[in-house]
C-alpha cells in the first residue's frame, strides 16, 4: 500500500493548516492585546515604594505582601539599585516575581542608590549587613527569610546569615562575589573610586562602597561557615574576552566552597549568561528560588 499522499491532497492539507495557524495566531494576539491593555490600566507606571528611616538616613523599599510563611529578600550587587532584578526593566515586574514565587518579596535600594538617601559612614559589609537587618526587621514580622544576593549582595547576605542564623530559612547566591576570587590592588580601587566619584558623586553608593572593597574581602575571610540551611549557588561559566576557562573554573571553585557545613547545597552553572544572570536568564534564577521555597517546611 502506498502511504504517500497525492499532490492535490497535500496542497489542500497545507492550505487548511496555514489557515488554522493564522486563525490561532490572531486569537492569541487578540487575547494578549486585551490582557496587556487591562494590565496597563491596573499597574502604575512606577511601583510605589515605602521609606524606612534608619535615623542617619532613609532607605526606599519595595514590597509585595501575600501573607506568605516566608519573606524573600533580594540584595543587589555593587553599583546597582533594586531595578537590577527587573529583567523587563519595568517596576511592575515585582508583582510577577511575587506571584511566580507565591511569596511576599522585599527589594530595596542601599544608601546612595536609587531613591535612598546617602550615608557617609564607611560603607563596608558590616555596615551594609546591619542596615539589611533593620530593613528585614521592618517587614519580616517574625518570619524567617530567604535571602537572594547578586554579586556584592552575596557577601551581604552571607554576613547576615552567619550573624542571624535563626532568621534565615535559605540562601540563593547569584554569581556572588567571593574573597577566594576577587582580589583588588589599592591602585585599582583608587582608579575605580576616581571614576565613580566623577560619574556618580562622592557620596554615591557605588563610590563609597568601592572604598571598602579590599577591607570587605579581608573581613569575609574571617567569617565562619554558613548556617546549615538549604543553599543554591548559580554561577556564570560564560567565556568571553575577559574570562577564559581557567578563570571561570576559579570562579566556580570559589562558589563551591560555600557548601562547607551545608547538607543541602545545590550548585548550578550556566554558559548562557554573563554576570547578570537574573537579567539574561530570569527564569533560571526565579525557578531555583521557587525550588528552594518548595523544600521548606
Number of C-alpha atoms within 10 A of each C-alpha: 3 4 5 7 10 8 9 8 10 11 12 11 12 11 12 11 12 12 11 12 12 12 12 12 12 12 12 12 12 12 12 12 12 12 11 12 11 11 12 12 9 9 13 11 11 9 14 12 14 11 13 16 13 11 6 10 14 19 23 22 20 17 21 16 14 14 10 12 16 23 27 26 23 21 28 25 25 18 19 20 22 21 18 18 25 16 17 12 11 13 20 18 17 20 17 11 19 19 14 14 19 16 20 23 26 24 22 27 22 30 26 26 21 18 17 20 19 20 17 14 10 13 22 20 25 17 13 20 21 14 17 19 16 13 21 19 13 11 16 19 10 13 16 18 23 27 26 25 25 28 21 23 26 25 27 29 29 27 23 23 25 17 18 12 16 11 19 23 24 26 27 26 27 27 27 26 23 21 16 15 16 12 13 11 10 12 9 11 17 13 13 15 20 15 14 20 18 10 11 15 16 18 19 21 28 25 25 24 22 22 18 15 22 17 11 21 21 12 16 18 11 8 12 13 16 20 23 19 19 21 24 25 25 24 26 21 23 16 16 10 5 6 13 12 12 10 14 18 13 13 22 21 14 18 24 17 12 19 20 13 14 15 12 14 18 16 16 16 14 14 11 12 18 18 16 18 23 21 18 14 15 17 15 15 21 16 13 18 23 14 13 20 20 10 10 13 6
